[in-house]
Amino acid sequence: MQPDWMAAIRSRTDSALASGALSPLQTSETEVTQHGLRFIVRWAEALARKDAAKAAAAPVADHTTSSVVLPGGPRDPNFNPFLNPDPALTVGPIGTQHTIVLNKFPVCLHHLVLARRTFAEQLTPLERCDFEVLAQLLCTLGGLGFYNGGAPAGASQRHKHVQWIPAEPGNASLAQWAADLPTDAVAHTVYRHPALTMAHALLKVPVGPGVPPDVSADAMLSAYTQARDQLGLQPGADGLLPSFNLLVGHGWMLVVPRSQEHFEGISINALSFGGTLYVRQPEQVDLIRQTGPLQVLASVGHAF
């Protein structure tokens, strides 16, 4: 029988909130529309305060607690929150090689990290087991799976992990990209969205409630492999891939190679390509509005 993931996630979330182990981001929200596409820009004032506090104190490696900061924050290379995750944030095992951990600083309620139980570099190629755990959640709960491949793509940890957020108003999603793609789209064909001017690949995948997880995992692995081939995302001599973001949900997979993490000091990660951008300073909201969110996204990618 399929586990009741949502019940387990809600139970752990409730206890973590009550104990103070979970630190939800408090944000103010602005909507920016460009070419009929809607983007949400969220200013998280607490992130700026958190950065200032960390800068004022010498970092201390602590391998017994979990701290998953929003990409763009200070990184302690000796800190691995996933090797021994905080029990107060741990939902439990999923699949044969992963553990579900609540993101300590979630961008939304029930933001999950699906971390490998043993260390693997974040930029080693994703494997079927990574898509298996995403499929178990996406095919029962819907939502969005995503992956930040390397620091230039917004990854804050080297330990391999994929992430998931539920489908809620204001949360990142592939829905608006999907709405402009062919209704008769077929598998194993690479599509591009006309508004995305950076190199990217969109592939149709069977994913969502009602789809058998095994079928979805196989399809996601195949689409990921095809996108990598199309975009030239191949391992180097060290076995590591170039940086990229991956999002999957709403029947599609989007893969975007990355050239850099920041646009004018604003960290851009996978969720940005799902239409939700996070900033640390209020003036950065105006910068995104003036520049145009599509131009912001294009600036951190590669030209076709």
C-alpha positions in Angstrom: 0.0 0.0 0.0 1.2 3.5 -0.8 2.2 5.4 2.3 0.1 8.4 3.3 2.8 10.9 2.6 0.7 14.0 3.3 -0.4 12.8 6.7 3.3 12.2 7.7 4.4 15.5 6.2 1.7 17.5 8.1 2.4 15.7 11.4 6.1 16.4 11.2 5.4 20.0 10.1 3.0 20.6 13.0 5.5 19.3 15.6 8.4 21.2 14.0 6.5 24.5 14.1 5.5 23.9 17.7 9.0 23.2 18.8 10.6 26.0 16.8 12.7 23.6 14.7 11.0 25.0 11.5 11.5 28.6 10.5 9.1 29.6 7.8 10.0 32.6 5.7 7.7 35.6 6.2 7.4 37.4 2.9 5.6 40.3 1.3 4.5 39.6 -2.3 4.3 41.6 -5.5 2.9 40.4 -8.8 4.8 41.4 -12.0 3.3 40.6 -15.4 5.2 40.6 -18.6 3.9 39.5 -22.1 0.8 38.1 -20.3 2.9 35.9 -18.1 2.5 36.3 -14.3 5.5 36.3 -11.9 5.4 36.5 -8.1 8.3 38.4 -6.5 8.6 37.7 -2.7 10.7 39.9 -0.4 11.9 37.9 2.5 13.3 40.5 5.0 14.3 37.8 7.4 16.9 36.5 4.8 18.8 39.8 4.9 18.8 39.9 8.7 20.0 36.2 8.7 22.8 37.0 6.3 24.0 39.9 8.4 23.9 37.8 11.6 26.0 35.1 9.9 28.5 37.6 8.5 29.0 39.0 12.0 29.8 35.6 13.6 32.4 33.1 12.6 30.8 30.0 11.0 30.8 26.8 13.1 30.2 23.5 11.4 27.4 21.5 13.0 26.6 18.2 11.5 23.8 17.3 13.9 21.2 19.9 12.8 19.6 20.7 9.5 19.8 24.2 8.0 18.7 24.6 4.4 19.0 28.3 3.5 17.5 29.8 0.4 20.2 29.8 -2.3 22.3 32.9 -2.3 23.0 32.9 1.5 26.4 32.2 3.1 27.7 28.7 2.5 29.9 26.8 5.0 31.6 24.2 2.8 32.1 21.9 5.9 28.5 21.8 6.8 26.3 18.9 5.6 22.7 19.1 6.9 21.7 16.0 5.0 24.1 13.4 6.3 22.6 13.4 9.8 19.4 15.4 9.4 17.7 16.9 12.5 15.2 14.3 13.8 12.7 17.2 14.4 12.7 17.9 10.7 12.9 14.3 9.4 9.7 12.8 7.9 11.3 9.4 7.2 12.7 7.2 4.4 11.4 7.2 0.9 12.5 4.8 -1.7 15.7 2.8 -1.2 18.2 5.7 -1.1 16.5 8.9 0.1 15.1 10.5 3.3 12.4 13.1 3.4 13.5 16.2 5.4 11.5 19.3 6.0 13.4 22.3 4.6 14.2 24.2 7.8 13.7 27.6 6.1 10.8 26.6 3.7 9.8 28.9 0.9 6.3 27.6 1.5 4.5 25.3 3.8 5.5 21.6 3.3 8.6 22.4 1.3 10.6 19.1 1.2 14.1 18.0 0.6 14.5 14.5 -0.7 18.2 13.8 0.2 20.4 10.8 -0.6 21.1 8.8 2.6 24.8 8.6 1.7 26.9 11.4 0.2 27.0 11.9 -3.5 27.9 15.2 -5.3 25.0 17.3 -6.3 26.4 17.7 -9.8 26.8 14.0 -10.5 24.0 12.9 -13.0 20.6 12.3 -11.6 19.7 8.6 -11.5 16.4 6.7 -11.7 16.3 6.5 -7.8 16.1 10.3 -7.7 13.2 10.3 -10.1 11.5 7.4 -8.3 11.2 9.5 -5.1 9.9 12.5 -7.0 7.4 10.3 -8.8 6.1 8.9 -5.5 5.2 12.4 -4.4 4.1 13.9 -7.7 1.9 11.0 -8.7 0.1 11.0 -5.3 0.2 14.7 -4.3 0.8 16.6 -7.5 2.9 19.7 -6.9 6.3 20.6 -8.4 9.6 18.7 -8.2 12.8 20.7 -8.7 16.6 20.5 -8.7 19.3 23.1 -8.4 22.4 21.6 -10.0 25.4 23.3 -8.6 26.1 26.7 -7.0 25.6 28.7 -10.2 22.1 27.1 -10.3 21.3 28.1 -6.7 22.3 25.0 -4.9 23.3 25.6 -1.3 24.6 22.1 -0.5 26.9 19.6 -2.3 25.1 16.6 -0.9 22.8 15.3 -3.7 19.1 16.2 -3.2 16.0 17.0 -5.1 13.1 19.0 -3.7 9.3 19.2 -3.8 6.7 21.8 -3.0 2.9 21.4 -3.1 0.6 23.0 -5.7 -0.8 26.1 -3.9 -1.6 29.6 -5.2 1.6 31.6 -5.5 3.8 28.6 -5.5 6.2 28.0 -8.4 4.6 25.9 -11.2 5.1 25.0 -14.8 1.4 25.6 -15.5 1.8 28.9 -17.4 4.5 27.6 -19.6 2.4 24.5 -20.3 -0.5 26.6 -21.3 1.4 28.0 -24.3 2.7 24.7 -25.5 1.1 22.4 -28.1 -2.0 20.6 -26.8 -1.0 17.6 -28.9 2.6 17.5 -27.6 4.2 14.1 -27.6 6.9 12.4 -25.6 10.5 12.3 -26.7 10.2 15.7 -28.5 12.0 18.8 -27.3 9.9 21.9 -27.2 10.8 25.5 -26.4 8.6 28.3 -25.0 8.7 31.4 -27.2 9.1 33.7 -24.2 12.2 32.0 -22.8 15.1 33.3 -24.8 17.8 31.4 -23.0 18.8 27.8 -23.9 16.2 25.4 -22.4 14.3 22.2 -23.2 10.7 21.3 -22.4 9.6 17.7 -22.7 6.2 16.2 -22.1 6.2 13.6 -19.3 3.4 11.6 -17.7 3.5 12.9 -14.1 0.7 13.7 -11.6 -2.1 12.1 -9.6 -3.3 8.9 -11.2 0.0 8.1 -13.1 1.8 4.9 -11.9 5.0 6.1 -10.2 7.1 3.5 -12.0 5.9 4.8 -15.4 6.5 8.4 -14.4 10.0 7.7 -13.1 11.0 6.0 -16.3 9.6 8.8 -18.4 11.3 11.5 -16.3 14.7 9.7 -16.6 14.2 9.4 -20.3 13.2 13.1 -20.7 16.1 14.2 -18.5 18.6 12.2 -20.6 17.2 13.6 -23.8 17.3 17.2 -22.5 20.9 16.8 -21.4 21.9 15.5 -24.8 20.0 18.4 -26.5 21.6 21.0 -24.3 25.1 19.5 -24.1 25.0 18.8 -20.4 27.6 16.1 -20.2 30.0 15.2 -17.3 33.5 16.5 -17.3 36.6 14.5 -16.5 35.6 14.8 -12.8 32.3 13.1 -13.5 30.4 16.3 -12.7 27.8 18.0 -14.9 27.7 21.7 -15.8 25.2 23.7 -13.7 21.5 23.5 -14.6 18.0 23.7 -13.1 15.3 21.1 -13.6 11.6 21.5 -12.8 8.9 18.8 -13.3 5.2 18.9 -12.8 2.0 19.7 -14.6 2.8 17.1 -17.3 6.1 18.7 -18.3 9.9 18.8 -17.5 11.9 22.0 -18.0 15.7 21.9 -18.0 17.7 25.2 -18.1 21.6 25.3 -18.3 23.0 28.0 -16.0 25.9 30.4 -16.5 25.7 32.2 -13.1 23.7 32.3 -9.9 22.9 36.0 -9.5 21.3 38.8 -11.4 22.4 42.1 -9.9 22.8 40.4 -6.5 19.5 38.5 -6.7 19.9 34.7 -6.4 18.0 32.9 -9.2 17.2 29.2 -8.6 14.8 26.6 -10.1 11.7 28.2 -8.5 12.4 31.4 -10.4 11.9 29.5 -13.6 8.6 28.4 -12.2 7.5 32.0 -11.9 8.4 32.7 -8.2 11.4 34.9 -7.4 12.8 35.6 -3.9 14.7 38.8 -3.0 16.4 40.0 0.1 16.0 43.8 -0.3 12.8 45.7 -1.2 14.6 47.7 -4.0 15.2 44.4 -5.7 11.5 44.0 -6.4 11.6 47.3 -8.4 14.7 46.1 -10.2 12.9 42.9 -11.4 9.9 45.0 -12.4 12.0 47.5 -14.4 14.3 44.9 -16.0 11.5 42.4 -16.7 11.4 39.0 -15.1 12.0 37.3 -18.5 15.1 39.3 -19.0 16.2 38.4 -15.5 15.9 34.7 -16.2 17.6 35.0 -19.6 20.6 36.8 -17.9 21.6 33.8 -15.9 21.2 31.2 -18.7 23.0 30.5 -21.9 22.2 31.8 -25.4 20.8 29.3 -27.9 
